[in-house]
Amino acid sequence: MLGNRISRIVRNNHFVSRAHRTIMKEAIVQPDLSVEIVDSPIPVPKDDEVVIKVVVSGSNPKDWKRPVMSKKAHNSGDDIAGVVHQVGRNVHEFKPGDRVLGSYDLPHTAQYIFRRWVFRRVGSIVASCNNISHNVEAATIPLAAMTAAIGLYQRLEGLPLPWHPTKTPTPLIVYGAASAVGAFTIKLAQLSNIHPLICVAGRGMDYVETLISRDKGDVILDYREGDERLVQNLKSVVDKAGGKVEYAFDAICEHGSFENVCKVLDQQTGQITLVLPNKDYSAIPASIKYTTTYVGVVHASMDKNEFQKATGSKTGNTDFGFVMFRFFGRGLQEGWFTGHPQEVVPGGLGGVSGALKNLKDGKASAVKYVFRLEETEGVERYRTN
């Protein structure tokens, strides 16, 4: 019937559907990690954007660090899995009903993820598939996997891309191997045939064991044995790997991690990339090249990579992110790329506070906390039709 048809209102060349609510639930994280759930307007997409109904939100360590360190309330979520609700007139890759996963889109810092509806540019989302656990596993992937990809291929110079794997032994140290970023670093390194992998972990060592290839020389070292013993073990492994290691990925950047790694990196050609920005890295020897890995560079050209600077190329980090998101999507569809172990926190957005406090207290190991939005009090249930 005519009365049941969806009417649309044009506002400044944007389209808004009257078929869904205009107000949604959103979680605002306070500096003490308490959470206020508020009503906010549902976003209006531009012509090159997609509106997504969020089914599952994921969490990352930065979600507690940002409000605590900035001392400002903030919706700090990053990872989503959901369903396309509406597309802008210039969007052709996606259609309503498509399952997608994605990360926050840096130009839209008001559009972080602990909310029921978000809009995204097509470069920051990718089609998901039905053979992963109904969005739950998908919500563990975007930020951590992309961070791993940027660190390996955009920050560390000389490592081979997955579609052109190396045939030469290429030792790589992965510190924090059981973390989501560390685990995705291992998964991508495996695709690039980067071995031996020298993995440093603690309580999550059993999980890391499922990711590595012992027959290619991969090992796991326990940082809990103390700094001195860890450095001894690292030196022993490096000696067995040919006496030289040039690459390291530090997914922790705390408690002496990069200081210990730099004691065994080659002092002339060594490179290390680190995931925490704005930290004092003066302890890293001047002869070792270090970079920081920040996922936001794939959403906005905040910094040009060295190849862009040297060549004046018009392509760079944003284009890399566009390609890698679709690479992840193909891997999900074909089964050779998977998410991270996850724990569904009860209560939807009402469970965010407890999860972030657990992350801050170091209680999570080899697991991602995720939230089903429909479990939030006052949020409508997800329906596929």
C-alpha positions in Angstrom: 0.0 0.0 0.0 1.1 3.6 -0.7 1.0 4.3 3.0 3.6 1.6 3.7 6.0 2.8 1.1 9.3 4.4 2.4 9.3 8.1 1.8 12.5 10.0 1.6 13.3 13.6 2.4 16.1 15.3 0.5 18.2 17.4 2.9 21.2 19.2 1.4 21.5 16.5 -1.2 21.4 13.8 1.5 18.8 11.1 1.9 17.0 10.2 5.1 14.6 7.3 5.4 11.4 7.7 7.5 11.3 3.9 7.7 13.8 3.8 10.6 14.2 5.7 13.8 15.9 9.1 13.9 17.4 8.5 17.3 19.8 5.7 18.4 21.8 4.5 21.4 25.4 5.5 21.8 28.0 4.7 24.5 30.2 7.6 25.8 33.2 6.4 27.7 34.2 8.6 30.6 37.8 9.2 31.8 37.1 6.8 34.7 35.9 4.2 32.2 32.3 4.4 33.4 29.9 4.6 30.4 27.0 6.8 29.7 24.5 5.5 27.2 22.9 8.4 25.4 20.4 9.1 22.6 22.0 10.5 19.5 20.8 11.3 15.9 21.1 8.5 13.4 23.7 9.6 10.8 22.8 10.9 7.4 25.0 9.6 4.5 26.6 11.6 1.8 26.5 10.4 -1.8 29.7 8.4 -1.5 28.9 6.9 1.9 27.1 3.9 3.3 24.8 3.7 6.4 25.4 0.5 8.4 23.3 -1.0 11.1 25.8 -2.2 13.6 25.2 -5.8 14.9 28.4 -6.3 16.8 31.0 -3.9 18.1 34.5 -4.9 18.9 37.0 -3.4 21.4 40.7 -2.5 21.4 43.2 -1.3 24.1 43.0 2.2 22.6 39.3 2.3 23.6 40.3 2.8 27.2 43.6 4.6 26.6 42.0 7.5 24.7 39.5 8.7 27.3 41.9 8.0 30.2 44.9 9.8 28.7 42.9 12.7 27.2 40.8 13.0 30.3 37.8 13.6 28.0 34.6 11.7 27.5 34.6 9.9 24.2 32.9 7.2 22.1 36.2 5.4 21.5 35.1 2.2 19.6 36.6 1.2 16.3 35.5 -2.2 15.0 32.1 -3.1 13.6 30.3 -5.9 11.9 26.8 -5.2 10.6 24.4 -4.9 7.7 24.3 -2.2 5.0 21.0 -0.2 5.5 21.3 2.5 2.9 23.8 3.6 0.3 24.6 7.0 -1.3 23.9 7.6 -4.9 27.6 7.2 -5.9 28.0 3.8 -4.1 28.0 0.8 -6.4 30.1 -1.8 -4.5 27.5 -2.4 -1.7 23.7 -2.6 -1.5 21.2 -2.8 1.3 21.3 -6.1 3.1 25.1 -6.8 2.5 27.0 -8.0 5.6 30.1 -5.9 6.1 32.9 -5.3 8.6 34.7 -2.1 9.0 36.7 0.3 11.1 36.2 4.0 12.1 36.7 6.5 9.3 39.1 9.1 10.6 37.7 12.2 8.9 34.5 11.4 10.8 35.8 11.3 14.4 32.3 11.8 15.7 31.5 8.5 14.0 33.2 6.1 16.4 31.7 2.6 16.8 30.0 2.1 20.2 26.6 3.1 18.6 23.8 1.4 16.7 24.2 3.2 13.4 27.2 4.5 11.6 28.1 5.9 8.1 31.3 5.0 6.3 33.0 5.7 3.1 33.4 2.6 1.0 37.2 2.5 1.5 36.9 1.7 5.2 34.5 -1.3 4.9 34.5 -4.7 3.2 32.0 -7.4 2.5 31.8 -10.0 5.1 30.4 -13.5 4.5 28.0 -16.0 6.0 30.5 -18.6 7.0 31.8 -16.6 10.0 29.9 -16.5 13.2 27.1 -14.0 12.3 29.3 -10.9 12.7 30.8 -11.9 16.0 34.2 -13.0 14.6 34.1 -10.3 11.9 34.0 -7.6 14.6 37.5 -8.7 15.8 39.2 -8.0 12.5 39.2 -4.5 11.2 41.5 -2.3 13.3 43.9 -5.0 14.5 44.3 -6.7 11.1 44.9 -3.4 9.3 47.4 -2.3 12.0 49.3 -5.5 11.4 49.3 -4.9 7.6 50.4 -1.3 7.9 53.3 -2.3 10.2 54.5 -5.2 8.1 54.2 -3.7 4.6 54.1 0.1 5.0 56.4 0.7 7.9 59.0 -2.1 7.8 60.8 -1.7 4.5 61.5 -4.8 2.3 59.0 -7.4 3.5 57.2 -9.2 0.8 53.4 -8.8 0.2 51.2 -11.9 0.7 50.6 -12.3 -3.1 54.4 -12.4 -3.7 55.8 -14.5 -0.8 59.5 -14.7 -0.2 61.6 -17.8 -0.9 64.4 -16.5 1.4 64.6 -17.0 5.2 63.5 -13.7 6.7 63.5 -13.7 10.6 60.9 -11.5 12.2 60.4 -10.8 15.9 56.8 -10.3 17.0 56.5 -9.0 20.5 53.0 -9.4 21.9 52.2 -12.3 19.7 49.0 -13.3 21.5 47.5 -9.8 21.2 45.1 -9.3 18.3 47.6 -7.1 16.4 50.4 -9.6 17.1 48.3 -12.6 16.0 47.2 -10.9 12.8 50.9 -10.0 12.2 51.7 -13.7 12.4 48.8 -14.6 10.1 50.0 -12.1 7.4 53.6 -13.1 7.8 52.6 -16.7 7.2 50.9 -15.7 3.9 54.1 -13.8 3.0 56.2 -16.9 4.0 58.2 -14.8 6.4 60.1 -17.2 8.7 61.4 -17.9 11.2 58.9 -16.0 13.4 60.4 -15.3 16.8 57.2 -14.7 18.9 57.2 -13.3 22.4 54.1 -13.9 24.5 52.9 -14.8 28.0 49.6 -16.3 29.0 48.5 -16.6 25.4 51.3 -18.9 24.4 49.0 -21.8 23.7 47.0 -19.7 21.2 50.2 -18.5 19.5 51.2 -22.2 19.1 48.2 -22.6 16.8 49.4 -19.8 14.5 53.1 -20.6 13.9 55.0 -23.2 11.8 57.6 -25.0 13.9 58.8 -26.8 10.8 59.9 -23.5 9.4 61.8 -22.5 12.5 59.2 -20.5 14.3 59.5 -20.3 18.1 57.7 -18.8 21.1 59.5 -17.1 24.0 58.0 -16.3 27.4 58.5 -12.7 28.5 57.5 -13.7 32.0 60.9 -15.2 32.6 62.3 -11.7 33.0 64.2 -9.3 30.8 67.6 -10.8 31.2 66.4 -14.4 30.4 64.3 -13.2 27.5 67.2 -11.3 25.9 69.4 -14.4 26.3 66.7 -16.6 24.7 66.3 -14.0 21.9 70.1 -14.0 21.2 70.1 -17.8 21.2 67.3 -18.0 18.6 68.8 -15.3 16.5 72.1 -17.2 16.4 70.3 -20.3 15.2 68.5 -18.2 12.6 71.8 -17.2 11.0 73.0 -14.6 13.5 71.1 -11.7 12.1 67.6 -10.4 12.5 66.6 -7.1 10.8 62.8 -6.9 11.4 60.7 -6.5 14.6 57.0 -5.7 15.2 56.3 -4.5 18.8 52.6 -4.8 19.5 53.0 -3.9 23.2 55.5 -1.1 23.5 55.6 -1.3 27.3 57.5 -3.0 30.2 60.8 -3.0 28.4 59.5 -4.7 25.2 61.3 -2.6 22.5 64.4 -2.1 24.7 64.8 -5.9 24.9 64.1 -6.4 21.2 66.7 -3.7 20.2 69.4 -5.6 22.0 69.2 -8.4 19.4 68.2 -6.5 16.3 71.0 -5.9 13.8 72.7 -2.6 14.9 73.3 -1.4 11.3 70.2 -2.6 9.3 67.7 -3.3 12.0 64.1 -2.0 11.8 61.4 -2.0 14.4 57.8 -0.7 14.2 55.8 0.2 17.3 52.1 0.6 17.9 52.0 3.3 20.5 52.4 6.9 19.2 53.6 9.8 21.4 55.9 7.6 23.5 59.5 8.2 24.4 61.6 5.9 22.2 64.9 7.5 22.9 66.2 4.2 24.3 66.2 2.8 20.7 69.8 3.1 19.3 70.1 5.7 16.7 71.4 3.1 14.2 68.1 1.2 14.4 65.3 2.6 12.3 62.0 2.8 14.1 58.6 3.8 13.0 55.2 4.0 14.6 52.2 2.2 13.1 48.9 4.0 13.3 45.8 2.6 11.5 44.3 6.1 11.0 46.7 6.7 8.0 44.5 4.4 5.8 41.5 6.6 6.4 43.0 10.0 5.7 46.3 11.1 4.2 47.6 12.2 7.6 51.2 11.3 6.6 52.6 10.3 3.3 54.7 7.1 3.3 58.3 7.4 2.3 57.7 6.1 -1.2 55.1 9.0 -1.8 57.6 11.5 -0.4 60.4 10.3 -2.6 58.5 9.9 -5.8 55.6 12.3 -5.6 53.2 9.4 -6.2 49.5 10.1 -5.8 48.9 6.7 -4.2 49.8 5.7 -0.7 48.4 4.6 2.7 44.7 5.3 1.8 45.0 3.1 -1.3 46.9 0.4 0.6 44.0 0.3 3.1 41.4 0.0 0.3 43.2 -2.9 -1.2 44.0 -4.7 2.1 40.4 -4.5 3.4 39.3 -6.3 0.2 42.1 -8.8 0.6 40.8 -9.6 4.1 37.3 -10.0 2.6 38.5 -12.5 0.0 40.4 -14.4 2.7 37.2 -14.6 4.8 35.2 -15.9 1.9 37.8 -18.5 0.9 38.6 -19.5 4.4 42.3 -18.7 4.6 41.9 -15.6 6.8 40.2 -15.8 10.1 39.3 -13.5 13.1 40.6 -13.4 16.6 39.3 -15.4 19.6 36.4 -13.5 21.1 34.3 -13.2 24.2 30.8 -11.8 23.9 30.2 -9.4 26.8 26.6 -9.5 28.1 24.5 -6.4 28.0 25.5 -4.9 24.7 26.8 -1.3 25.2 26.0 -1.7 28.8 29.0 -4.1 29.0 31.5 -1.7 27.5 32.6 -0.3 30.9 33.5 -3.6 32.4 35.3 -4.8 29.3 37.4 -1.7 29.0 38.4 -1.9 32.7 39.4 -5.5 32.1 41.6 -4.4 29.2 43.2 -1.7 31.3 43.9 -4.2 34.1 45.5 -6.6 31.7 42.9 -9.3 32.3 42.4 -10.1 28.6 44.8 -12.5 26.9 44.4 -13.9 23.4 40.8 -12.7 23.3 38.8 -9.7 22.0 35.8 -8.4 23.9 32.8 -7.8 21.6 29.3 -6.5 22.2 26.0 -7.4 20.5 24.2 -4.1 20.1 20.7 -5.7 20.3 21.5 -6.7 23.9 21.6 -3.0 24.8 18.6 -1.8 26.8 16.3 0.1 24.6 17.8 -1.1 21.3 15.7 -2.8 18.7 16.5 -6.4 17.9 18.5 -7.2 14.7 16.4 -8.6 11.8 17.7 -9.9 8.5 14.7 -8.8 6.5 
